[in-house]
């Protein structure tokens, strides 16, 4: 009887094993099928967007070539110009052991750029919003606040945000202690008449901002050509089976390069400050200079990302 029961039981066990095996095989087949489908979709996208990828690659190569000199000038505005300005520094007016003035200028322009970048993704929006320090000014600078900030910063060599904390993306930069400390340093260590002279000289024939504007104007035709080629290629795909948005990686690269070109075309011409060129207000001149250095820093940062967009 026991043997009969065991024999009767064997087919059931074998059937169960076979069912499990079939289920596993089916699951494996489904997994392979999904992978095959994904590969097929990726292959189809690659084929469908091959021309767009080629157009982007050509645009990037042209952009790198055409902006090389402008990128160097933008970097020099941030690095070499502050060194020249430092020659007029009265360091003793900024504390017992103040940071070099070139570092103060670098801190101020970097804070301005990074503060706006925390709120806005597009370069063109960052450029436009940086003008707020000129439009709104830096209000209520006073001796009591200066002494309070001096007690914390004097003798410290770190950047000002390390000492006072990062500027808040939710508040105007003029309210941030780190940025206000930079403004105190700039206001006290070079007299306003000299700042006005520095600003006016930057607009002379060989001045830093004249060089910056000139190199920017020289690349406008090439930028317009690049911008139009990318826009046309994108529009060709807009109503196709696979618009560019179906390829997130390629779409992001298009957005990045178009954003940089848009900045170079419309966001860094210094039009908003040029009318202050020869008659700056003494109350605005430091903000005008920091804003202009911030724009140059923004351009240098944007152009430095171009090669990375090919990865």
Secondary structure as GFF3:
##gff-version 3
##sequence-region A 1 311
A	DSSP	alpha_helix	2	48	.	.	.	ID=ss1
A	DSSP	alpha_helix	50	66	.	.	.	ID=ss2
A	DSSP	alpha_helix	68	85	.	.	.	ID=ss3
A	DSSP	three_ten_helix	86	88	.	.	.	ID=ss4
A	DSSP	three_ten_helix	91	94	.	.	.	ID=ss5
A	DSSP	alpha_helix	101	119	.	.	.	ID=ss6
A	DSSP	alpha_helix	123	129	.	.	.	ID=ss7
A	DSSP	alpha_helix	132	136	.	.	.	ID=ss8
A	DSSP	alpha_helix	143	153	.	.	.	ID=ss9
A	DSSP	alpha_helix	160	164	.	.	.	ID=ss10
A	DSSP	three_ten_helix	173	175	.	.	.	ID=ss11
A	DSSP	alpha_helix	177	189	.	.	.	ID=ss12
A	DSSP	alpha_helix	192	201	.	.	.	ID=ss13
A	DSSP	alpha_helix	208	218	.	.	.	ID=ss14
A	DSSP	alpha_helix	220	238	.	.	.	ID=ss15
A	DSSP	three_ten_helix	244	246	.	.	.	ID=ss16
A	DSSP	alpha_helix	248	262	.	.	.	ID=ss17
A	DSSP	pi_helix	263	267	.	.	.	ID=ss18
A	DSSP	alpha_helix	271	274	.	.	.	ID=ss19
A	DSSP	alpha_helix	285	304	.	.	.	ID=ss20
A	DSSP	three_ten_helix	307	310	.	.	.	ID=ss21
###
